[in-house]
Structure formats: C-alpha cells, structure tokens
Amino acid sequence: MTILEIALASQIWARRHEQHRLEFTESDGLKVLFRTAFGFVAFTLLIAGLNLATDRPQMLAQHPTPVVAER
C-alpha cells in the first residue's frame, strides 16, 4: 500500500468510528477553563525555572528601568 492509500483508509476508518456531539455542556466549559489555567501556570513555571537555571531570576519593579535620554 502506498502512503496515500494508507492515509485514505485511515481517514475512512476514523470517520466511521467518530461520535458526534453537538451539544455544549457546562462541564465542557469548565474543562476548557481548567486546561487554559493549567497551561498558563505550567508556562509561567517553565519560564521561572529557566530564569533560575540561568541564575538570573526575574524581578518585577525592584529597580527602576534606566531610560536612554541622549545618544
């Protein structure tokens, strides 16, 4: 079988075995909310861990940012 035949057979099999859900329930919304929050927390922890690994933790509003006034 060629790759095209395998892909076509896989697509046909998937369409025959998929289940259609047309209604949106409240639990679906909560799942989306929890997954979004989990992704945000995981990404934040990843960035914090990378900053700690490079030995330069990110500090917010600790020191004023220097402004370049003249060139």
C-alpha positions in Angstrom: 0.0 0.0 0.0 1.2 3.5 -0.7 1.2 6.2 1.8 -1.8 7.8 0.0 -3.8 4.6 0.3 -3.0 4.2 4.0 -3.9 7.8 4.7 -7.2 7.4 2.8 -8.1 4.2 4.6 -7.2 5.8 8.0 -9.5 8.8 7.2 -12.4 6.5 6.2 -11.9 4.4 9.4 -11.8 7.5 11.6 -15.0 8.9 10.0 -16.9 5.7 10.6 -15.9 5.5 14.2 -16.2 9.1 15.3 -19.0 10.1 17.6 -20.8 13.4 17.0 -21.6 15.6 20.0 -23.4 18.7 19.0 -24.3 20.0 22.5 -22.1 22.1 24.7 -22.4 21.3 28.3 -21.3 23.3 31.3 -18.7 20.7 32.2 -17.1 21.3 28.7 -16.6 25.0 29.6 -15.0 24.1 32.9 -12.6 21.7 31.2 -11.6 24.4 28.8 -11.1 26.9 31.7 -9.1 24.4 33.7 -6.9 23.4 30.8 -6.2 27.1 30.0 -5.4 27.9 33.6 -3.1 24.8 33.8 -1.3 25.8 30.6 -0.8 29.3 31.9 0.6 28.1 35.2 2.8 25.5 33.5 4.2 28.1 31.1 4.8 30.5 33.9 6.7 27.9 36.0 8.7 26.9 32.9 9.8 30.5 32.3 10.6 30.9 36.0 12.6 27.7 36.1 14.6 28.7 33.0 15.4 32.1 34.6 16.5 30.4 37.8 18.6 27.9 35.8 20.5 30.7 34.1 21.0 32.3 37.5 19.1 35.5 36.7 15.7 35.5 38.4 13.3 38.0 37.0 12.4 40.7 39.5 9.4 43.0 38.8 9.5 46.6 39.9 12.6 46.1 42.1 14.8 48.6 40.3 13.8 51.5 38.1 14.4 50.8 34.4 17.1 53.1 33.0 15.9 55.4 30.3 18.1 56.4 27.5 17.7 60.1 27.1 20.7 61.0 25.0 22.5 59.3 22.2 
